[in-house]
Amino acid sequence: MNIAIIAHSIILIGMFGFIGLLLHYKQEYSFEKRRKQSTVLAFGIIITILMVLSTIALFQVPWSAFLS
C-alpha cells in the first residue's frame, strides 16, 4: 500500500512540473503560430485530466491501512 501512495505522489509531482514547463513554453513562444498554442493547450488539457484521475485514484487508497 505504501508503494501505491509513493507512486501517486511521484506522478502528481511530475505532472505539476510538466504543466509548469508547458506554461513556460507557451509564454516563450506566444508570438509563434497559433498551431503551437493549440498544441500546448491540448497537452495541458490532457495532463490536467490525467492529474484529476490520478488524484481520484490516490484518494481511493484506504488511508486507515496506511496510518495504522
N, C-alpha and C positions, 0 to 999 in steps of 0.2 A: 504493500500500500504506500509506503514511503517513496518508492521508485516512481509511482504514478504522480504523486504530488510534485516531486522534484522535476519530472519530465514536463509537466504542465507549466511549472514556473519558468523553466528554460524556454519553452515555446512562447510564453507570453512576453518575456523579456526580449526575445529575438524579434517578435512581431512589432513591439514598440520601437525597437531600433530600426527595423526595416521601414516603418511608417515615417520615422524621422528622416531617414535617407531619401525617401520619396518626396517628402515636403521640401527638403533641401534641393533636390534635383529640379522640382517644379519651380522653385524660386529662382534658381540659377539660369534656367533655360526658358523662362516665361516669354521671352521675346522670340522664341523659335516658332516653328509651325504649330498650328492648332492640333495636328495629329498627335504630336508628342504629348501635349497636355491631356488629350483624351485618353492616351495610353496610360499615363501616370495616374489619372483619375480612376481608370478601370482597375489597375493594380491596387490602388488604395482601397477601393470598394471591396475587392476580393479578399485582401488581407484583413479588413475590418470584419467581414463576415466570418472568416476563419477564427479571428480573435474572439468574437462573441461565442462561436460554437465551442471553442476550447475552454472559455470561461464557464459556460454552462456545464461542460463535462467535468471541469475542476470542482464546481460546487456540488456535483452529484457524488463526489467521493465521500464516503462515510467518515466524517471528521472525528466521531467518537472513538473509532478504532485507532485513529492516528494520535489522539490526545491521551488515551488511556495507557 
